Amino acid sequence: MVSPFYSYYAAILELLRTIYENEQESIRAASEVVASQIAAGNLIHVFGSGGHSAMGAEELTYRAGGLVPVNPILDPGVSLYFGAVRSTIVERTPGYMSGILRYYRIKSGEAIIIVNAYGVNAATIDAAVVAKELGLVVIGVTSTATANLLAPDHPSRHPSGKNLHEIVDVFVNTHVPAGDAVVEIESFPQKVASVSTIANAFALESIVAETVKALVARGISPPVWMSANLPGGDENNKKFIDQYTGRVKHL
């Protein structure tokens, strides 16, 4: 009998292979947008529009080997820290994100990455719509599986019935299956062990790597954080901290 541990391992490998084989063009397109923004001296805004999808914004923030000019939108409303059920209520509340994006002082001509496992809830759709209205380039990191499954009037959906992947300028499909969980246990009716966090991180860090390559090709020294636990890390990072404190809200 195959162990659940192996089943999960195999499912993760297959998911990452699927992203790699199908999303190379979209990953590179996203990285070109990010590289152009950095070259222009702009910030890259990132919003994880859901309880666990919020980790997508954290993944790109102040991370060893990560890009420095990342401005995460870490709103308490969708964070699990302030109540798991509360985060579901907030992410389903139409209109909530309009004021939040303006509070973060995002500007026309900049770019935002919106990360969400399912790409249908009100916070996700409102963030994308408002960002487009404000003149931002919008990159969506999500999966179509749930969006294609849910009825237009499902409680999880934005009242418009829109899907994130249909709104954004660049769409990276994480290919996360509907329901997120992937492991079947004998004599238990429900699948367990979710994959969206791993898929989101893989897609996002792939964009980081391709962005650095694109900047180097343009003759630009990429602004990248170094682990503070390595020799020279504090010295490397201090210049960036001095430069971006005040611009990046949560730095």
PLY file of the C-alpha trace (Angstrom):
ply
format ascii 1.0
element vertex 251
property float x
property float y
property float z
element edge 250
property int vertex1
property int vertex2
end_header
0.00 0.00 0.00
1.30 3.45 -0.93
1.85 5.66 2.10
0.11 9.05 2.36
3.58 10.59 2.69
4.59 9.20 -0.71
1.23 10.14 -2.26
1.74 13.74 -1.22
5.34 13.74 -2.43
4.27 12.37 -5.82
1.42 14.88 -6.10
3.74 17.80 -5.34
6.29 16.64 -7.90
3.59 16.29 -10.54
2.17 19.72 -9.74
5.56 21.42 -9.96
6.27 19.58 -13.23
2.95 20.81 -14.62
3.72 24.41 -13.68
7.21 24.15 -15.15
6.06 22.63 -18.43
3.07 24.91 -18.96
3.94 28.27 -17.41
7.39 29.13 -18.72
6.02 31.82 -21.03
3.81 33.38 -18.35
6.59 33.28 -15.73
8.93 35.07 -18.11
6.25 37.60 -19.04
5.69 38.34 -15.36
9.42 38.66 -14.76
9.77 41.15 -17.62
7.08 43.32 -16.01
8.81 43.11 -12.62
12.25 43.80 -14.12
10.94 46.85 -15.97
9.39 48.20 -12.77
12.62 47.77 -10.83
14.62 49.34 -13.64
12.29 52.35 -13.44
12.80 52.65 -9.69
9.29 51.50 -8.82
8.04 49.16 -6.11
6.43 45.80 -6.79
3.22 45.57 -4.77
2.11 42.09 -3.69
-1.23 41.10 -2.22
-2.16 37.62 -1.04
-5.92 37.96 -1.02
-6.99 35.21 1.36
-6.14 33.54 4.67
-3.42 31.21 3.42
-2.80 32.99 0.14
-1.63 35.93 2.27
1.58 33.96 2.70
2.34 34.74 -0.93
3.00 38.38 -0.04
5.11 37.31 2.94
7.07 34.91 0.74
8.41 37.76 -1.38
9.12 40.16 1.49
12.55 40.71 3.10
13.58 37.23 2.02
17.12 35.93 1.57
17.72 35.75 -2.18
14.60 37.81 -2.79
13.97 41.13 -4.49
14.26 44.22 -2.32
11.68 46.63 -3.84
8.68 44.52 -2.78
5.84 46.32 -1.02
3.60 43.68 0.57
-0.01 44.54 1.27
-0.34 42.81 4.63
-3.87 43.68 5.59
-5.12 42.36 8.96
-8.55 41.71 7.46
-7.48 38.69 5.42
-4.81 37.50 7.86
-5.31 34.39 9.94
-3.53 36.13 12.81
-6.65 38.12 13.61
-9.14 35.26 13.25
-9.40 32.46 10.73
-13.17 32.64 10.27
-12.92 36.43 10.26
-10.52 36.24 7.31
-13.11 34.30 5.31
-15.77 36.87 6.14
-13.50 39.74 5.10
-12.30 38.14 1.87
-15.96 37.73 0.88
-16.84 41.37 1.62
-17.27 43.40 -1.59
-15.67 46.84 -1.60
-13.25 46.18 1.23
-10.07 46.33 -0.86
-10.74 49.64 -2.60
-9.70 51.74 0.37
-6.91 49.36 1.36
-5.08 49.67 -1.97
-5.33 53.44 -1.82
-4.04 53.37 1.76
-0.87 51.68 0.50
-0.42 54.60 -1.92
0.00 52.51 -5.04
0.45 54.63 -8.14
-0.44 54.50 -11.79
2.23 52.83 -13.89
3.37 50.49 -11.14
2.71 46.73 -10.94
0.95 44.50 -8.46
1.06 40.73 -8.04
-2.20 39.28 -6.70
-1.87 35.79 -5.27
-4.89 33.64 -4.52
-5.39 29.90 -4.62
-8.84 30.07 -6.18
-9.10 33.49 -7.80
-12.79 34.15 -7.16
-13.42 35.88 -3.84
-14.44 39.51 -3.40
-11.10 40.72 -2.01
-9.26 39.14 -4.93
-11.51 40.49 -7.67
-11.87 43.95 -6.11
-8.08 44.21 -5.72
-7.59 43.40 -9.40
-10.35 45.70 -10.61
-9.26 48.64 -8.45
-5.60 48.14 -9.42
-6.56 48.25 -13.09
-8.66 51.38 -12.50
-5.64 53.00 -10.83
-3.48 52.21 -13.87
-1.35 49.37 -12.53
-0.07 46.38 -14.45
-1.69 43.38 -12.75
-0.05 39.97 -12.48
-2.29 37.17 -11.22
-0.94 34.01 -9.61
-3.84 31.61 -9.22
-5.45 28.43 -10.55
-8.43 28.12 -12.88
-9.67 24.80 -11.48
-11.96 26.17 -8.77
-12.97 29.19 -10.84
-14.15 26.89 -13.62
-16.07 24.72 -11.17
-18.00 27.21 -9.04
-21.41 28.52 -10.03
-21.61 32.30 -10.59
-23.71 32.73 -7.43
-21.53 30.64 -5.09
-20.97 32.41 -1.73
-17.20 32.38 -2.28
-17.51 34.45 -5.43
-17.38 38.17 -6.02
-20.91 39.39 -6.86
-19.80 40.03 -10.44
-18.92 36.36 -10.91
-15.58 37.41 -12.40
-12.42 35.30 -12.16
-8.95 36.68 -11.43
-7.34 35.02 -14.44
-9.79 36.81 -16.75
-8.97 40.28 -15.40
-5.19 40.41 -15.07
-2.61 41.53 -17.62
-0.32 38.55 -16.97
-1.70 35.25 -15.67
0.43 32.53 -14.08
-1.57 29.35 -13.59
-0.54 27.34 -10.53
-2.71 24.40 -11.64
-3.87 23.77 -8.07
-6.80 21.31 -8.22
-10.24 22.29 -6.99
-10.42 21.76 -3.27
-6.63 22.13 -2.89
-6.10 18.83 -1.02
-4.61 15.92 -2.97
-4.14 12.82 -0.78
-6.74 10.08 -0.47
-6.87 8.03 2.72
-8.52 4.62 2.68
-11.90 4.58 4.44
-11.94 8.37 4.75
-14.15 10.26 2.28
-12.26 13.54 2.10
-8.91 14.35 0.49
-6.24 15.83 2.75
-2.92 17.69 2.45
-3.19 20.94 0.51
-0.77 22.10 -2.18
-1.60 25.73 -2.96
1.01 27.30 -0.66
3.80 25.27 -2.27
2.50 26.01 -5.77
2.20 29.73 -5.04
5.72 29.90 -3.61
7.17 27.97 -6.55
5.56 30.32 -9.06
6.55 33.46 -7.15
10.17 32.45 -6.58
10.42 31.43 -10.22
9.40 34.98 -11.13
12.12 36.27 -8.78
14.80 34.14 -10.42
13.77 35.11 -13.95
13.58 38.77 -12.92
17.15 38.75 -11.66
18.26 37.17 -14.93
16.37 39.84 -16.90
17.93 42.67 -14.88
21.45 41.29 -15.33
20.81 41.03 -19.08
19.92 44.74 -19.05
23.16 45.59 -17.27
21.36 46.42 -14.01
22.64 45.19 -10.66
19.60 43.47 -9.11
18.62 44.65 -5.61
18.56 41.36 -3.70
18.43 40.62 0.02
21.16 38.48 1.52
20.64 36.20 4.49
21.45 38.12 7.67
22.79 34.84 9.02
25.70 34.82 6.55
28.92 36.83 6.82
28.35 40.20 5.15
24.57 39.84 5.24
23.92 42.76 7.56
26.27 44.98 5.58
24.63 44.03 2.27
21.15 44.66 3.59
21.81 47.91 5.44
22.03 49.96 2.25
18.68 48.61 1.12
17.08 49.19 4.51
18.28 52.79 4.45
17.00 53.22 0.90
13.56 51.65 1.25
12.53 52.41 4.84
9.54 54.70 4.45
8.78 53.52 0.93
8.03 49.90 1.84
5.37 50.18 4.52
6.19 47.02 6.44
10.00 47.23 6.22
0 1
1 2
2 3
3 4
4 5
5 6
6 7
7 8
8 9
9 10
10 11
11 12
12 13
13 14
14 15
15 16
16 17
17 18
18 19
19 20
20 21
21 22
22 23
23 24
24 25
25 26
26 27
27 28
28 29
29 30
30 31
31 32
32 33
33 34
34 35
35 36
36 37
37 38
38 39
39 40
40 41
41 42
42 43
43 44
44 45
45 46
46 47
47 48
48 49
49 50
50 51
51 52
52 53
53 54
54 55
55 56
56 57
57 58
58 59
59 60
60 61
61 62
62 63
63 64
64 65
65 66
66 67
67 68
68 69
69 70
70 71
71 72
72 73
73 74
74 75
75 76
76 77
77 78
78 79
79 80
80 81
81 82
82 83
83 84
84 85
85 86
86 87
87 88
88 89
89 90
90 91
91 92
92 93
93 94
94 95
95 96
96 97
97 98
98 99
99 100
100 101
101 102
102 103
103 104
104 105
105 106
106 107
107 108
108 109
109 110
110 111
111 112
112 113
113 114
114 115
115 116
116 117
117 118
118 119
119 120
120 121
121 122
122 123
123 124
124 125
125 126
126 127
127 128
128 129
129 130
130 131
131 132
132 133
133 134
134 135
135 136
136 137
137 138
138 139
139 140
140 141
141 142
142 143
143 144
144 145
145 146
146 147
147 148
148 149
149 150
150 151
151 152
152 153
153 154
154 155
155 156
156 157
157 158
158 159
159 160
160 161
161 162
162 163
163 164
164 165
165 166
166 167
167 168
168 169
169 170
170 171
171 172
172 173
173 174
174 175
175 176
176 177
177 178
178 179
179 180
180 181
181 182
182 183
183 184
184 185
185 186
186 187
187 188
188 189
189 190
190 191
191 192
192 193
193 194
194 195
195 196
196 197
197 198
198 199
199 200
200 201
201 202
202 203
203 204
204 205
205 206
206 207
207 208
208 209
209 210
210 211
211 212
212 213
213 214
214 215
215 216
216 217
217 218
218 219
219 220
220 221
221 222
222 223
223 224
224 225
225 226
226 227
227 228
228 229
229 230
230 231
231 232
232 233
233 234
234 235
235 236
236 237
237 238
238 239
239 240
240 241
241 242
242 243
243 244
244 245
245 246
246 247
247 248
248 249
249 250
